[in-house]
Amino acid sequence: MPEHVHLLMSEPPRGTPSTVLQKLKLRVARKMRKRRRRTPPGQMGLPFEECGEPLRAFWKARFYDFNVYSERKRVEKLNYIHANPIHRKLVKDPKDWPWSRGFYARTGKVLVPMDIEK
């Protein structure tokens, strides 16, 4: 999504989901702030260089979690994640969203490595 991320994850072997997200958000923010490249047409630009002053935060301070307590709920959440780009009119088919498993299956290209567990 242009302004948010969906993540479906299991409990980490060490720590908590909060510590995992803290590390993930820190790494992404640092990497994005170091990037010096042009924004492709149609992609939302990040105003790091143009704003003249440092942004206060790359991420919002809060995240919203939901405990997935059954296989049915896991499938429901996964379907929601895959349908989100369609509802937002970003693509017509989930396979066209470059960060989906369907895109990977169709093209063989992976943008974000996935640990697929059943």
Phi and psi in degrees as GROMACS dihedral restraints (atoms count N, CA, C in turn):
[ dihedral_restraints ]
;  ai    aj    ak    al  type     phi  dphi    fc
    3     4     5     6     1   -64.5    20    10
    4     5     6     7     1   -29.6    20    10
    6     7     8     9     1  -129.8    20    10
    7     8     9    10     1     7.6    20    10
    9    10    11    12     1  -155.3    20    10
   10    11    12    13     1   169.0    20    10
   12    13    14    15     1  -130.3    20    10
   13    14    15    16     1   142.0    20    10
   15    16    17    18     1  -108.5    20    10
   16    17    18    19     1   137.7    20    10
   18    19    20    21     1  -139.2    20    10
   19    20    21    22     1   125.2    20    10
   21    22    23    24     1  -111.7    20    10
   22    23    24    25     1   114.9    20    10
   24    25    26    27     1  -140.5    20    10
   25    26    27    28     1   158.9    20    10
   27    28    29    30     1   -95.4    20    10
   28    29    30    31     1   173.6    20    10
   30    31    32    33     1   -62.0    20    10
   31    32    33    34     1   133.5    20    10
   33    34    35    36     1   -71.9    20    10
   34    35    36    37     1   155.0    20    10
   36    37    38    39     1   -61.2    20    10
   37    38    39    40     1   -33.9    20    10
   39    40    41    42     1  -128.7    20    10
   40    41    42    43     1   148.3    20    10
   42    43    44    45     1    80.5    20    10
   43    44    45    46     1  -156.8    20    10
   45    46    47    48     1  -131.8    20    10
   46    47    48    49     1   166.3    20    10
   48    49    50    51     1   -56.0    20    10
   49    50    51    52     1   -33.7    20    10
   51    52    53    54     1   -63.2    20    10
   52    53    54    55     1   -41.6    20    10
   54    55    56    57     1   -69.6    20    10
   55    56    57    58     1   -35.7    20    10
   57    58    59    60     1   -61.9    20    10
   58    59    60    61     1   -47.6    20    10
   60    61    62    63     1   -65.2    20    10
   61    62    63    64     1   -37.2    20    10
   63    64    65    66     1   -59.4    20    10
   64    65    66    67     1   -47.8    20    10
   66    67    68    69     1   -66.2    20    10
   67    68    69    70     1   -42.4    20    10
   69    70    71    72     1   -60.8    20    10
   70    71    72    73     1   -48.2    20    10
   72    73    74    75     1   -63.5    20    10
   73    74    75    76     1   -38.8    20    10
   75    76    77    78     1   -64.4    20    10
   76    77    78    79     1   -47.0    20    10
   78    79    80    81     1   -63.6    20    10
   79    80    81    82     1   -43.8    20    10
   81    82    83    84     1   -64.6    20    10
   82    83    84    85     1   -45.7    20    10
   84    85    86    87     1   -60.8    20    10
   85    86    87    88     1   -44.8    20    10
   87    88    89    90     1   -62.7    20    10
   88    89    90    91     1   -43.8    20    10
   90    91    92    93     1   -66.4    20    10
   91    92    93    94     1   -42.3    20    10
   93    94    95    96     1   -67.0    20    10
   94    95    96    97     1   -36.5    20    10
   96    97    98    99     1   -69.9    20    10
   97    98    99   100     1   -26.1    20    10
   99   100   101   102     1   -81.2    20    10
  100   101   102   103     1   -20.4    20    10
  102   103   104   105     1   -65.2    20    10
  103   104   105   106     1   136.0    20    10
  105   106   107   108     1  -129.7    20    10
  106   107   108   109     1    80.3    20    10
  108   109   110   111     1  -143.7    20    10
  109   110   111   112     1   162.4    20    10
  111   112   113   114     1   -75.1    20    10
  112   113   114   115     1   145.6    20    10
  114   115   116   117     1   -80.6    20    10
  115   116   117   118     1   127.4    20    10
  117   118   119   120     1   -61.2    20    10
  118   119   120   121     1   151.3    20    10
  120   121   122   123     1   -57.2    20    10
  121   122   123   124     1   138.0    20    10
  123   124   125   126     1    86.2    20    10
  124   125   126   127     1    -6.6    20    10
  126   127   128   129     1  -102.9    20    10
  127   128   129   130     1   141.0    20    10
  129   130   131   132     1   -65.3    20    10
  130   131   132   133     1   130.3    20    10
  132   133   134   135     1   -84.7    20    10
  133   134   135   136     1   150.9    20    10
  135   136   137   138     1  -104.0    20    10
  136   137   138   139     1   121.6    20    10
  138   139   140   141     1   -82.1    20    10
  139   140   141   142     1    41.7    20    10
  141   142   143   144     1   -63.3    20    10
  142   143   144   145     1   -48.7    20    10
  144   145   146   147     1   -80.7    20    10
  145   146   147   148     1   -38.1    20    10
  147   148   149   150     1   -73.0    20    10
  148   149   150   151     1   -24.9    20    10
  150   151   152   153     1   -75.5    20    10
  151   152   153   154     1   -17.6    20    10
  153   154   155   156     1    82.4    20    10
  154   155   156   157     1   -19.2    20    10
  156   157   158   159     1  -136.6    20    10
  157   158   159   160     1   152.1    20    10
  159   160   161   162     1   -65.8    20    10
  160   161   162   163     1   142.4    20    10
  162   163   164   165     1   -69.8    20    10
  163   164   165   166     1   147.6    20    10
  165   166   167   168     1   -68.6    20    10
  166   167   168   169     1   -40.4    20    10
  168   169   170   171     1  -153.4    20    10
  169   170   171   172     1   143.7    20    10
  171   172   173   174     1   -81.4    20    10
  172   173   174   175     1   -41.9    20    10
  174   175   176   177     1  -106.7    20    10
  175   176   177   178     1   156.7    20    10
  177   178   179   180     1   -71.5    20    10
  178   179   180   181     1   153.4    20    10
  180   181   182   183     1   -69.0    20    10
  181   182   183   184     1   -27.0    20    10
  183   184   185   186     1  -106.6    20    10
  184   185   186   187     1   151.9    20    10
  186   187   188   189     1  -129.3    20    10
  187   188   189   190     1   158.6    20    10
  189   190   191   192     1  -111.1    20    10
  190   191   192   193     1   120.6    20    10
  192   193   194   195     1  -109.3    20    10
  193   194   195   196     1   161.4    20    10
  195   196   197   198     1  -148.3    20    10
  196   197   198   199     1   125.6    20    10
  198   199   200   201     1   -78.9    20    10
  199   200   201   202     1   120.3    20    10
  201   202   203   204     1   -88.2    20    10
  202   203   204   205     1   111.2    20    10
  204   205   206   207     1  -104.5    20    10
  205   206   207   208     1     0.7    20    10
  207   208   209   210     1  -154.1    20    10
  208   209   210   211     1   164.0    20    10
  210   211   212   213     1   -62.8    20    10
  211   212   213   214     1   -38.8    20    10
  213   214   215   216     1   -60.0    20    10
  214   215   216   217     1   -42.9    20    10
  216   217   218   219     1   -68.2    20    10
  217   218   219   220     1   -36.7    20    10
  219   220   221   222     1   -62.2    20    10
  220   221   222   223     1   -45.3    20    10
  222   223   224   225     1   -64.2    20    10
  223   224   225   226     1   -41.3    20    10
  225   226   227   228     1   -59.1    20    10
  226   227   228   229     1   -47.0    20    10
  228   229   230   231     1   -67.0    20    10
  229   230   231   232     1   -40.0    20    10
  231   232   233   234     1   -64.0    20    10
  232   233   234   235     1   -42.1    20    10
  234   235   236   237     1   -62.8    20    10
  235   236   237   238     1   -39.7    20    10
  237   238   239   240     1   -61.3    20    10
  238   239   240   241     1   -45.4    20    10
  240   241   242   243     1   -60.1    20    10
  241   242   243   244     1   -44.8    20    10
  243   244   245   246     1   -71.2    20    10
  244   245   246   247     1   -28.2    20    10
  246   247   248   249     1   -83.3    20    10
  247   248   249   250     1   -19.8    20    10
  249   250   251   252     1   -55.1    20    10
  250   251   252   253     1   -46.3    20    10
  252   253   254   255     1   -64.3    20    10
  253   254   255   256     1   -27.5    20    10
  255   256   257   258     1   -73.3    20    10
  256   257   258   259     1   -46.4    20    10
  258   259   260   261     1   -60.8    20    10
  259   260   261   262     1   -32.8    20    10
  261   262   263   264     1   -83.0    20    10
  262   263   264   265     1    -0.4    20    10
  264   265   266   267     1    62.0    20    10
  265   266   267   268     1    35.5    20    10
  267   268   269   270     1   -90.2    20    10
  268   269   270   271     1   -30.0    20    10
  270   271   272   273     1  -146.2    20    10
  271   272   273   274     1   165.1    20    10
  273   274   275   276     1   -94.0    20    10
  274   275   276   277     1   -23.7    20    10
  276   277   278   279     1  -137.3    20    10
  277   278   279   280     1   140.2    20    10
  279   280   281   282     1   -56.6    20    10
  280   281   282   283     1   -27.8    20    10
  282   283   284   285     1   -65.9    20    10
  283   284   285   286     1   -17.3    20    10
  285   286   287   288     1   -88.1    20    10
  286   287   288   289     1   -10.7    20    10
  288   289   290   291     1   -80.7    20    10
  289   290   291   292     1   117.1    20    10
  291   292   293   294     1   -64.9    20    10
  292   293   294   295     1   -10.2    20    10
  294   295   296   297     1  -106.9    20    10
  295   296   297   298     1    21.0    20    10
  297   298   299   300     1  -107.5    20    10
  298   299   300   301     1   160.2    20    10
  300   301   302   303     1   -64.6    20    10
  301   302   303   304     1   -34.4    20    10
  303   304   305   306     1   -63.6    20    10
  304   305   306   307     1   -38.3    20    10
  306   307   308   309     1   -62.9    20    10
  307   308   309   310     1   -43.9    20    10
  309   310   311   312     1   -62.4    20    10
  310   311   312   313     1   -44.4    20    10
  312   313   314   315     1   -63.2    20    10
  313   314   315   316     1   -35.8    20    10
  315   316   317   318     1   -77.9    20    10
  316   317   318   319     1   -38.7    20    10
  318   319   320   321     1  -107.7    20    10
  319   320   321   322     1   -22.5    20    10
  321   322   323   324     1    80.3    20    10
  322   323   324   325     1     0.5    20    10
  324   325   326   327     1   -95.8    20    10
  325   326   327   328     1   136.4    20    10
  327   328   329   330     1  -119.4    20    10
  328   329   330   331     1   127.0    20    10
  330   331   332   333     1   -94.4    20    10
  331   332   333   334     1   -34.2    20    10
  333   334   335   336     1  -131.9    20    10
  334   335   336   337     1   117.8    20    10
  336   337   338   339     1   -60.1    20    10
  337   338   339   340     1   138.8    20    10
  339   340   341   342     1  -118.3    20    10
  340   341   342   343     1   139.0    20    10
  342   343   344   345     1  -100.5    20    10
  343   344   345   346     1    94.8    20    10
  345   346   347   348     1   -87.4    20    10
  346   347   348   349     1   119.2    20    10
  348   349   350   351     1  -125.9    20    10
  349   350   351   352     1   138.7    20    10
